[in-house]
Amino acid sequence: MIIKKTSNVNEEEIKVDGVKGITKQRLIAPPDGAPTFTMRKFTVQSGGYTFHHTHEFEHEIYVLNGKGIAKSAEGEVEFEQDDVILVEPGEIHQFVNNSDEKLSFLCIVPNQE
């Protein structure tokens, strides 16, 4: 069993086209010995957004704090603290912080490393 503080996990700023105001922490990942899944924490600054993208695996999201808009091919849906989101394989998605406060969420995905 591994137990660690999120404050001890490196926070990476994502600086690429199509992303704004995002940091990511790999809370549990293959280097920790995780055989199947990676748990990541994303923080989205006010006005920030994730990639508008798709991939062939599902992921689950738990909103820790803040609120925003989830965009998909079906349109836009608001979400907030304590909501959970399932992004299905092949589903186009993007998360936008349209509020004045920080948005943070956990994201569980299959190991990609």
N, CA, C and O atoms as a GROMACS GRO file, in nm:
protein
  452
    1MET      N    1   0.084  -0.118   0.000
    1MET     CA    2   0.000   0.000   0.000
    1MET      C    3   0.089   0.124   0.000
    1MET      O    4   0.192   0.130   0.067
    2ILE      N    5   0.046   0.222  -0.076
    2ILE     CA    6   0.118   0.350  -0.080
    2ILE      C    7   0.023   0.458  -0.033
    2ILE      O    8  -0.091   0.467  -0.079
    3ILE      N    9   0.070   0.540   0.058
    3ILE     CA   10  -0.006   0.656   0.105
    3ILE      C   11   0.088   0.776   0.097
    3ILE      O   12   0.200   0.772   0.147
    4LYS      N   13   0.041   0.881   0.032
    4LYS     CA   14   0.123   1.002   0.020
    4LYS      C   15   0.035   1.125   0.020
    4LYS      O   16  -0.085   1.116  -0.003
    5LYS      N   17   0.095   1.237   0.046
    5LYS     CA   18   0.025   1.366   0.046
    5LYS      C   19   0.026   1.425  -0.095
    5LYS      O   20   0.128   1.422  -0.164
    6THR      N   21  -0.088   1.478  -0.136
    6THR     CA   22  -0.093   1.542  -0.268
    6THR      C   23   0.001   1.661  -0.273
    6THR      O   24   0.051   1.697  -0.380
    7SER      N   25   0.025   1.723  -0.160
    7SER     CA   26   0.116   1.838  -0.156
    7SER      C   27   0.261   1.799  -0.186
    7SER      O   28   0.344   1.885  -0.216
    8ASN      N   29   0.292   1.670  -0.180
    8ASN     CA   30   0.427   1.623  -0.211
    8ASN      C   31   0.441   1.573  -0.355
    8ASN      O   32   0.548   1.526  -0.393
    9VAL      N   33   0.334   1.584  -0.434
    9VAL     CA   34   0.336   1.538  -0.573
    9VAL      C   35   0.362   1.658  -0.664
    9VAL      O   36   0.295   1.761  -0.653
   10ASN      N   37   0.458   1.643  -0.754
   10ASN     CA   38   0.495   1.749  -0.847
   10ASN      C   39   0.373   1.796  -0.927
   10ASN      O   40   0.295   1.716  -0.977
   11GLU      N   41   0.359   1.927  -0.939
   11GLU     CA   42   0.252   1.989  -1.017
   11GLU      C   43   0.312   2.040  -1.147
   11GLU      O   44   0.402   2.124  -1.145
   12GLU      N   45   0.261   1.990  -1.260
   12GLU     CA   46   0.313   2.027  -1.392
   12GLU      C   47   0.218   2.126  -1.460
   12GLU      O   48   0.098   2.100  -1.468
   13GLU      N   49   0.271   2.236  -1.507
   13GLU     CA   50   0.189   2.328  -1.586
   13GLU      C   51   0.184   2.274  -1.728
   13GLU      O   52   0.287   2.239  -1.785
   14ILE      N   53   0.064   2.269  -1.786
   14ILE     CA   54   0.048   2.220  -1.922
   14ILE      C   55   0.052   2.340  -2.015
   14ILE      O   56  -0.038   2.424  -2.013
   15LYS      N   57   0.157   2.348  -2.095
   15LYS     CA   58   0.177   2.462  -2.186
   15LYS      C   59   0.183   2.411  -2.329
   15LYS      O   60   0.291   2.393  -2.385
   16VAL      N   61   0.067   2.389  -2.388
   16VAL     CA   62   0.057   2.348  -2.527
   16VAL      C   63  -0.064   2.417  -2.589
   16VAL      O   64  -0.154   2.464  -2.519
   17ASP      N   65  -0.066   2.423  -2.722
   17ASP     CA   66  -0.180   2.481  -2.791
   17ASP      C   67  -0.306   2.403  -2.758
   17ASP      O   68  -0.303   2.280  -2.750
   18GLY      N   69  -0.416   2.472  -2.740
   18GLY     CA   70  -0.543   2.409  -2.713
   18GLY      C   71  -0.575   2.391  -2.566
   18GLY      O   72  -0.679   2.335  -2.530
   19VAL      N   73  -0.484   2.438  -2.478
   19VAL     CA   74  -0.503   2.429  -2.334
   19VAL      C   75  -0.468   2.564  -2.274
   19VAL      O   76  -0.375   2.631  -2.318
   20LYS      N   77  -0.544   2.604  -2.171
   20LYS     CA   78  -0.516   2.732  -2.105
   20LYS      C   79  -0.539   2.719  -1.954
   20LYS      O   80  -0.643   2.670  -1.910
   21GLY      N   81  -0.440   2.764  -1.876
   21GLY     CA   82  -0.456   2.774  -1.732
   21GLY      C   83  -0.472   2.642  -1.659
   21GLY      O   84  -0.551   2.633  -1.565
   22ILE      N   85  -0.397   2.539  -1.700
   22ILE     CA   86  -0.412   2.405  -1.644
   22ILE      C   87  -0.282   2.358  -1.579
   22ILE      O   88  -0.173   2.374  -1.634
   23THR      N   89  -0.295   2.298  -1.460
   23THR     CA   90  -0.185   2.224  -1.400
   23THR      C   91  -0.234   2.082  -1.373
   23THR      O   92  -0.353   2.058  -1.353
   24LYS      N   93  -0.137   1.987  -1.372
   24LYS     CA   94  -0.171   1.846  -1.354
   24LYS      C   95  -0.075   1.784  -1.254
   24LYS      O   96   0.044   1.812  -1.254
   25GLN      N   97  -0.129   1.698  -1.169
   25GLN     CA   98  -0.050   1.616  -1.080
   25GLN      C   99  -0.085   1.470  -1.107
   25GLN      O  100  -0.203   1.435  -1.117
   26ARG      N  101   0.016   1.385  -1.120
   26ARG     CA  102  -0.005   1.240  -1.132
   26ARG      C  103   0.002   1.184  -0.991
   26ARG      O  104   0.111   1.154  -0.941
   27LEU      N  105  -0.113   1.171  -0.927
   27LEU     CA  106  -0.117   1.133  -0.786
   27LEU      C  107  -0.076   0.988  -0.764
   27LEU      O  108   0.001   0.957  -0.674
   28ILE      N  109  -0.128   0.899  -0.847
   28ILE     CA  110  -0.090   0.758  -0.845
   28ILE      C  111  -0.072   0.717  -0.990
   28ILE      O  112  -0.160   0.738  -1.073
   29ALA      N  113   0.044   0.657  -1.020
   29ALA     CA  114   0.078   0.625  -1.158
   29ALA      C  115   0.172   0.503  -1.160
   29ALA      O  116   0.212   0.455  -1.054
   30PRO      N  117   0.208   0.454  -1.278
   30PRO     CA  118   0.297   0.338  -1.285
   30PRO      C  119   0.426   0.350  -1.204
   30PRO      O  120   0.469   0.250  -1.146
   31PRO      N  121   0.491   0.467  -1.196
   31PRO     CA  122   0.611   0.473  -1.112
   31PRO      C  123   0.586   0.442  -0.965
   31PRO      O  124   0.679   0.407  -0.892
   32ASP      N  125   0.459   0.454  -0.921
   32ASP     CA  126   0.423   0.419  -0.784
   32ASP      C  127   0.393   0.270  -0.771
   32ASP      O  128   0.372   0.219  -0.660
   33GLY      N  129   0.390   0.201  -0.884
   33GLY     CA  130   0.355   0.059  -0.883
   33GLY      C  131   0.211   0.032  -0.922
   33GLY      O  132   0.166  -0.082  -0.913
   34ALA      N  133   0.138   0.134  -0.966
   34ALA     CA  134  -0.002   0.115  -1.007
   34ALA      C  135  -0.007   0.032  -1.135
   34ALA      O  136   0.043   0.077  -1.238
   35PRO      N  137  -0.065  -0.088  -1.131
   35PRO     CA  138  -0.060  -0.176  -1.247
   35PRO      C  139  -0.158  -0.144  -1.359
   35PRO      O  140  -0.135  -0.182  -1.473
   36THR      N  141  -0.267  -0.074  -1.327
   36THR     CA  142  -0.374  -0.060  -1.426
   36THR      C  143  -0.418   0.083  -1.452
   36THR      O  144  -0.440   0.122  -1.567
   37PHE      N  145  -0.433   0.164  -1.345
   37PHE     CA  146  -0.490   0.297  -1.359
   37PHE      C  147  -0.396   0.406  -1.308
   37PHE      O  148  -0.309   0.383  -1.224
   38THR      N  149  -0.416   0.526  -1.363
   38THR     CA  150  -0.348   0.647  -1.317
   38THR      C  151  -0.453   0.743  -1.264
   38THR      O  152  -0.556   0.767  -1.328
   39MET      N  153  -0.427   0.798  -1.145
   39MET     CA  154  -0.514   0.901  -1.088
   39MET      C  155  -0.443   1.034  -1.102
   39MET      O  156  -0.331   1.052  -1.055
   40ARG      N  157  -0.510   1.128  -1.167
   40ARG     CA  158  -0.452   1.260  -1.188
   40ARG      C  159  -0.542   1.366  -1.125
   40ARG      O  160  -0.663   1.349  -1.117
   41LYS      N  161  -0.480   1.474  -1.081
   41LYS     CA  162  -0.556   1.590  -1.033
   41LYS      C  163  -0.526   1.706  -1.125
   41LYS      O  164  -0.410   1.741  -1.147
   42PHE      N  165  -0.631   1.765  -1.179
   42PHE     CA  166  -0.618   1.882  -1.264
   42PHE      C  167  -0.671   2.003  -1.190
   42PHE      O  168  -0.774   1.996  -1.122
   43THR      N  169  -0.602   2.115  -1.203
   43THR     CA  170  -0.650   2.243  -1.152
   43THR      C  171  -0.662   2.337  -1.272
   43THR      O  172  -0.568   2.353  -1.350
   44VAL      N  173  -0.778   2.399  -1.284
   44VAL     CA  174  -0.809   2.485  -1.398
   44VAL      C  175  -0.835   2.625  -1.343
   44VAL      O  176  -0.928   2.645  -1.264
   45GLN      N  177  -0.755   2.720  -1.384
   45GLN     CA  178  -0.772   2.859  -1.342
   45GLN      C  179  -0.898   2.918  -1.405
   45GLN      O  180  -0.948   2.866  -1.505
   46SER      N  181  -0.949   3.024  -1.348
   46SER     CA  182  -1.065   3.095  -1.404
   46SER      C  183  -1.038   3.128  -1.551
   46SER      O  184  -0.934   3.185  -1.584
   47GLY      N  185  -1.130   3.093  -1.638
   47GLY     CA  186  -1.114   3.116  -1.782
   47GLY      C  187  -1.032   3.011  -1.852
   47GLY      O  188  -1.013   3.019  -1.973
   48GLY      N  189  -0.982   2.912  -1.780
   48GLY     CA  190  -0.899   2.807  -1.838
   48GLY      C  191  -0.983   2.695  -1.898
   48GLY      O  192  -1.104   2.686  -1.876
   49TYR      N  193  -0.916   2.608  -1.976
   49TYR     CA  194  -0.985   2.496  -2.041
   49TYR      C  195  -0.886   2.386  -2.077
   49TYR      O  196  -0.767   2.410  -2.098
   50THR      N  197  -0.941   2.265  -2.085
   50THR     CA  198  -0.863   2.148  -2.125
   50THR      C  199  -0.869   2.133  -2.277
   50THR      O  200  -0.937   2.209  -2.345
   51PHE      N  201  -0.796   2.035  -2.328
   51PHE     CA  202  -0.803   2.002  -2.471
   51PHE      C  203  -0.947   1.971  -2.511
   51PHE      O  204  -1.025   1.921  -2.430
   52HIS      N  205  -0.982   2.002  -2.634
   52HIS     CA  206  -1.105   1.954  -2.695
   52HIS      C  207  -1.062   1.832  -2.774
   52HIS      O  208  -1.004   1.846  -2.882
   53HIS      N  209  -1.088   1.711  -2.722
   53HIS     CA  210  -1.027   1.592  -2.779
   53HIS      C  211  -1.110   1.466  -2.753
   53HIS      O  212  -1.214   1.471  -2.689
   54THR      N  213  -1.061   1.357  -2.804
   54THR     CA  214  -1.119   1.226  -2.782
   54THR      C  215  -1.008   1.124  -2.771
   54THR      O  216  -0.896   1.148  -2.816
   55HIS      N  217  -1.038   1.009  -2.712
   55HIS     CA  218  -0.944   0.898  -2.706
   55HIS      C  219  -1.025   0.770  -2.690
   55HIS      O  220  -1.145   0.774  -2.662
   56GLU      N  221  -0.960   0.658  -2.706
   56GLU     CA  222  -1.031   0.531  -2.712
   56GLU      C  223  -1.048   0.462  -2.577
   56GLU      O  224  -1.077   0.342  -2.573
   57PHE      N  225  -1.031   0.534  -2.468
   57PHE     CA  226  -1.054   0.476  -2.337
   57PHE      C  227  -1.147   0.566  -2.256
   57PHE      O  228  -1.153   0.687  -2.280
   58GLU      N  229  -1.218   0.507  -2.163
   58GLU     CA  230  -1.303   0.586  -2.075
   58GLU      C  231  -1.220   0.655  -1.969
   58GLU      O  232  -1.105   0.617  -1.945
   59HIS      N  233  -1.276   0.756  -1.907
   59HIS     CA  234  -1.220   0.805  -1.782
   59HIS      C  235  -1.331   0.859  -1.693
   59HIS      O  236  -1.436   0.903  -1.739
   60GLU      N  237  -1.303   0.853  -1.565
   60GLU     CA  238  -1.397   0.898  -1.463
   60GLU      C  239  -1.342   1.022  -1.396
   60GLU      O  240  -1.222   1.033  -1.371
   61ILE      N  241  -1.431   1.114  -1.365
   61ILE     CA  242  -1.390   1.241  -1.306
   61ILE      C  243  -1.474   1.266  -1.181
   61ILE      O  244  -1.594   1.240  -1.179
   62TYR      N  245  -1.408   1.317  -1.078
   62TYR     CA  246  -1.474   1.362  -0.956
   62TYR      C  247  -1.435   1.507  -0.935
   62TYR      O  248  -1.316   1.538  -0.924
   63VAL      N  249  -1.533   1.597  -0.928
   63VAL     CA  250  -1.508   1.740  -0.914
   63VAL      C  251  -1.486   1.771  -0.766
   63VAL      O  252  -1.576   1.757  -0.684
   64LEU      N  253  -1.363   1.814  -0.734
   64LEU     CA  254  -1.326   1.845  -0.596
   64LEU      C  255  -1.379   1.981  -0.551
   64LEU      O  256  -1.433   1.994  -0.442
   65ASN      N  257  -1.363   2.082  -0.637
   65ASN     CA  258  -1.413   2.216  -0.605
   65ASN      C  259  -1.430   2.296  -0.732
   65ASN      O  260  -1.374   2.264  -0.836
   66GLY      N  261  -1.508   2.402  -0.720
   66GLY     CA  262  -1.533   2.489  -0.835
   66GLY      C  263  -1.649   2.439  -0.919
   66GLY      O  264  -1.725   2.350  -0.879
   67LYS      N  265  -1.659   2.498  -1.037
   67LYS     CA  266  -1.764   2.460  -1.131
   67LYS      C  267  -1.718   2.493  -1.272
   67LYS      O  268  -1.619   2.563  -1.291
   68GLY      N  269  -1.790   2.442  -1.369
   68GLY     CA  270  -1.752   2.467  -1.507
   68GLY      C  271  -1.853   2.413  -1.604
   68GLY      O  272  -1.968   2.383  -1.569
   69ILE      N  273  -1.808   2.400  -1.729
   69ILE     CA  274  -1.891   2.348  -1.838
   69ILE      C  275  -1.819   2.230  -1.901
   69ILE      O  276  -1.701   2.238  -1.933
   70ALA      N  277  -1.892   2.120  -1.919
   70ALA     CA  278  -1.842   2.004  -1.992
   70ALA      C  279  -1.898   2.014  -2.134
   70ALA      O  280  -2.020   2.016  -2.153
   71LYS      N  281  -1.809   2.020  -2.232
   71LYS     CA  282  -1.852   2.028  -2.372
   71LYS      C  283  -1.836   1.891  -2.436
   71LYS      O  284  -1.737   1.821  -2.414
   72SER      N  285  -1.936   1.854  -2.516
   72SER     CA  286  -1.932   1.728  -2.591
   72SER      C  287  -2.002   1.750  -2.725
   72SER      O  288  -2.049   1.860  -2.753
   73ALA      N  289  -2.007   1.646  -2.806
   73ALA     CA  290  -2.075   1.656  -2.935
   73ALA      C  291  -2.225   1.686  -2.916
   73ALA      O  292  -2.289   1.739  -3.006
   74GLU      N  293  -2.279   1.651  -2.800
   74GLU     CA  294  -2.421   1.674  -2.772
   74GLU      C  295  -2.450   1.814  -2.720
   74GLU      O  296  -2.566   1.852  -2.707
   75GLY      N  297  -2.345   1.892  -2.689
   75GLY     CA  298  -2.366   2.027  -2.638
   75GLY      C  299  -2.286   2.052  -2.512
   75GLY      O  300  -2.181   1.992  -2.490
   76GLU      N  301  -2.336   2.144  -2.429
   76GLU     CA  302  -2.267   2.184  -2.307
   76GLU      C  303  -2.354   2.155  -2.186
   76GLU      O  304  -2.475   2.174  -2.188
   77VAL      N  305  -2.289   2.107  -2.078
   77VAL     CA  306  -2.359   2.078  -1.953
   77VAL      C  307  -2.278   2.138  -1.839
   77VAL      O  308  -2.156   2.120  -1.833
   78GLU      N  309  -2.345   2.208  -1.750
   78GLU     CA  310  -2.276   2.265  -1.633
   78GLU      C  311  -2.251   2.156  -1.530
   78GLU      O  312  -2.329   2.062  -1.518
   79PHE      N  313  -2.141   2.168  -1.457
   79PHE     CA  314  -2.111   2.078  -1.346
   79PHE      C  315  -2.052   2.159  -1.232
   79PHE      O  316  -2.012   2.274  -1.251
   80GLU      N  317  -2.048   2.098  -1.113
   80GLU     CA  318  -1.999   2.168  -0.994
   80GLU      C  319  -1.940   2.069  -0.895
   80GLU      O  320  -1.939   1.948  -0.918
   81GLN      N  321  -1.890   2.123  -0.785
   81GLN     CA  322  -1.829   2.043  -0.679
   81GLN      C  323  -1.916   1.923  -0.643
   81GLN      O  324  -2.038   1.934  -0.633
   82ASP      N  325  -1.850   1.808  -0.625
   82ASP     CA  326  -1.910   1.681  -0.588
   82ASP      C  327  -1.985   1.612  -0.700
   82ASP      O  328  -2.045   1.507  -0.678
   83ASP      N  329  -1.984   1.667  -0.821
   83ASP     CA  330  -2.039   1.595  -0.936
   83ASP      C  331  -1.936   1.492  -0.982
   83ASP      O  332  -1.816   1.509  -0.963
   84VAL      N  333  -1.986   1.386  -1.044
   84VAL     CA  334  -1.900   1.286  -1.108
   84VAL      C  335  -1.937   1.281  -1.255
   84VAL      O  336  -2.052   1.298  -1.293
   85ILE      N  337  -1.836   1.256  -1.338
   85ILE     CA  338  -1.855   1.258  -1.483
   85ILE      C  339  -1.791   1.133  -1.542
   85ILE      O  340  -1.679   1.098  -1.506
   86LEU      N  341  -1.861   1.067  -1.632
   86LEU     CA  342  -1.805   0.955  -1.708
   86LEU      C  343  -1.786   1.002  -1.852
   86LEU      O  344  -1.882   1.042  -1.918
   87VAL      N  345  -1.664   0.998  -1.898
   87VAL     CA  346  -1.635   1.026  -2.039
   87VAL      C  347  -1.615   0.890  -2.105
   87VAL      O  348  -1.522   0.816  -2.070
   88GLU      N  349  -1.702   0.857  -2.198
   88GLU     CA  350  -1.698   0.726  -2.262
   88GLU      C  351  -1.591   0.720  -2.370
   88GLU      O  352  -1.551   0.823  -2.424
   89PRO      N  353  -1.544   0.599  -2.404
   89PRO     CA  354  -1.445   0.586  -2.510
   89PRO      C  355  -1.495   0.650  -2.640
   89PRO      O  356  -1.610   0.629  -2.680
   90GLY      N  357  -1.410   0.726  -2.705
   90GLY     CA  358  -1.445   0.789  -2.832
   90GLY      C  359  -1.528   0.915  -2.820
   90GLY      O  360  -1.560   0.977  -2.922
   91GLU      N  361  -1.565   0.955  -2.699
   91GLU     CA  362  -1.648   1.074  -2.680
   91GLU      C  363  -1.562   1.201  -2.685
   91GLU      O  364  -1.464   1.213  -2.612
   92ILE      N  365  -1.599   1.295  -2.771
   92ILE     CA  366  -1.530   1.423  -2.778
   92ILE      C  367  -1.566   1.502  -2.653
   92ILE      O  368  -1.684   1.509  -2.615
   93HIS      N  369  -1.465   1.562  -2.587
   93HIS     CA  370  -1.493   1.632  -2.462
   93HIS      C  371  -1.393   1.743  -2.436
   93HIS      O  372  -1.281   1.743  -2.487
   94GLN      N  373  -1.437   1.838  -2.355
   94GLN     CA  374  -1.354   1.949  -2.309
   94GLN      C  375  -1.418   2.004  -2.182
   94GLN      O  376  -1.540   2.006  -2.169
   95PHE      N  377  -1.333   2.048  -2.088
   95PHE     CA  378  -1.381   2.107  -1.964
   95PHE      C  379  -1.333   2.251  -1.956
   95PHE      O  380  -1.216   2.281  -1.978
   96VAL      N  381  -1.426   2.341  -1.925
   96VAL     CA  382  -1.400   2.484  -1.923
   96VAL      C  383  -1.438   2.540  -1.786
   96VAL      O  384  -1.546   2.512  -1.735
   97ASN      N  385  -1.347   2.619  -1.728
   97ASN     CA  386  -1.379   2.689  -1.603
   97ASN      C  387  -1.435   2.826  -1.641
   97ASN      O  388  -1.360   2.916  -1.678
   98ASN      N  389  -1.565   2.840  -1.630
   98ASN     CA  390  -1.631   2.967  -1.664
   98ASN      C  391  -1.666   3.047  -1.539
   98ASN      O  392  -1.750   3.137  -1.544
   99SER      N  393  -1.600   3.016  -1.427
   99SER     CA  394  -1.628   3.086  -1.302
   99SER      C  395  -1.510   3.172  -1.261
   99SER      O  396  -1.407   3.175  -1.328
  100ASP      N  397  -1.525   3.242  -1.150
  100ASP     CA  398  -1.418   3.328  -1.098
  100ASP      C  399  -1.328   3.255  -0.999
  100ASP      O  400  -1.231   3.313  -0.951
  101GLU      N  401  -1.358   3.128  -0.969
  101GLU     CA  402  -1.277   3.052  -0.874
  101GLU      C  403  -1.205   2.938  -0.945
  101GLU      O  404  -1.238   2.902  -1.058
  102LYS      N  405  -1.106   2.881  -0.877
  102LYS     CA  406  -1.034   2.766  -0.933
  102LYS      C  407  -1.127   2.645  -0.939
  102LYS      O  408  -1.216   2.628  -0.855
  103LEU      N  409  -1.104   2.562  -1.039
  103LEU     CA  410  -1.174   2.436  -1.056
  103LEU      C  411  -1.069   2.326  -1.040
  103LEU      O  412  -0.964   2.331  -1.104
  104SER      N  413  -1.098   2.226  -0.957
  104SER     CA  414  -1.008   2.112  -0.942
  104SER      C  415  -1.088   1.984  -0.954
  104SER      O  416  -1.200   1.975  -0.903
  105PHE      N  417  -1.030   1.884  -1.023
  105PHE     CA  418  -1.098   1.755  -1.034
  105PHE      C  419  -0.997   1.643  -1.043
  105PHE      O  420  -0.885   1.660  -1.091
  106LEU      N  421  -1.040   1.526  -0.996
  106LEU     CA  422  -0.963   1.404  -1.011
  106LEU      C  423  -1.007   1.335  -1.138
  106LEU      O  424  -1.125   1.338  -1.173
  107CYS      N  425  -0.913   1.273  -1.207
  107CYS     CA  426  -0.941   1.204  -1.331
  107CYS      C  427  -0.869   1.069  -1.326
  107CYS      O  428  -0.747   1.064  -1.308
  108ILE      N  429  -0.945   0.961  -1.343
  108ILE     CA  430  -0.890   0.826  -1.342
  108ILE      C  431  -0.891   0.775  -1.485
  108ILE      O  432  -0.995   0.775  -1.551
  109VAL      N  433  -0.774   0.730  -1.533
  109VAL     CA  434  -0.762   0.676  -1.670
  109VAL      C  435  -0.676   0.549  -1.666
  109VAL      O  436  -0.600   0.529  -1.572
  110PRO      N  437  -0.689   0.464  -1.768
  110PRO     CA  438  -0.598   0.350  -1.776
  110PRO      C  439  -0.455   0.401  -1.792
  110PRO      O  440  -0.432   0.507  -1.851
  111ASN      N  441  -0.360   0.325  -1.741
  111ASN     CA  442  -0.219   0.363  -1.756
  111ASN      C  443  -0.183   0.380  -1.902
  111ASN      O  444  -0.215   0.296  -1.986
  112GLN      N  445  -0.117   0.490  -1.932
  112GLN     CA  446  -0.073   0.520  -2.069
  112GLN      C  447   0.078   0.523  -2.080
  112GLN      O  448   0.132   0.542  -2.189
  113GLU      N  449   0.147   0.505  -1.969
  113GLU     CA  450   0.292   0.516  -1.968
  113GLU      C  451   0.358   0.382  -1.989
  113GLU      O  452   0.480   0.373  -1.991
   0.00000   0.00000   0.00000
